[in-house]
Structures are given as structure tokens and as C-alpha cells.
Amino acid sequence: VFGHTHFGWDGRVDGVRYVQAALATPRERERRPRSLAVGDDFRPDGRLAPLCVFDAAVGGLPAPRRAAWSEHYSRAPRAPSD
């Protein structure tokens, strides 16, 4: 689990899994909930549900979930040197 980004993330970098459930500002939550979401866990009122980061039934992290920016970087890997 890592923090202080303003977008949701569930992906691997160099074999390490990183999960980010951004708190964001109230305005960000209202204007762009899909870029903050990790998985499709929305409440009936459309707000994001809390993110489970440990599942006792599986003894660790839940299965990877969709997140807009980690999916983007899985298709277009970062190249910090460019």
C-alpha cells in the first residue's frame, strides 16, 4: 500500500504489487470517481466504497482489481529516462 497520489492504482512494478486507494478531495471525488476507483466497488448512491486491502479468507491481498491509471501504465510502460 502506498499513498499521496490523486488516483487509484492496483498494479505491479518490478514484481512488487502496489495498491493505492486515493482519498482525494471532495471535489475530485465528485468530478472523477472512475479515476479514483480501484475495482468496481461503488455504493448504491454512487460513492466509492472503502477498499479492502487484506482478505483473511485468502490470507493476504485480494485479487488484483481494475484501476484506470495502473491499467494505462500496463499498456504504456513508464520510461523515466525519456
Backbone hydrogen bonds, N-H to C=O, Kabsch-Sander energy under -0.5 kcal/mol:
donor,donor_aa,acceptor,acceptor_aa,energy
2,F,19,V,-1.7
8,G,35,S,-2.5
9,W,20,Q,-2.0
11,G,18,Y,-2.1
13,V,16,V,-2.3
16,V,13,V,-1.9
18,Y,11,G,-3.5
20,Q,9,W,-3.0
22,A,20,Q,-0.8
29,R,25,T,-2.5
30,E,26,P,-1.9
31,R,27,R,-2.7
32,R,28,E,-2.7
35,S,32,R,-0.7
36,L,32,R,-0.7
36,L,33,P,-0.7
37,A,33,P,-1.5
39,G,66,R,-4.0
42,F,40,D,-1.5
43,R,47,R,-3.5
46,G,43,R,-2.4
49,A,41,D,-3.0
52,C,50,P,-0.5
53,V,51,L,-0.5
55,D,60,G,-3.7
56,A,54,F,-0.6
58,V,55,D,-1.2
59,G,55,D,-1.3
60,G,55,D,-1.7
68,A,34,R,-0.6
69,W,8,G,-0.6
71,E,67,A,-2.4
72,H,68,A,-2.0
73,Y,69,W,-2.4
74,S,70,S,-1.2
75,R,71,E,-1.2
75,R,72,H,-0.7
76,A,72,H,-2.2
82,D,79,A,-2.6
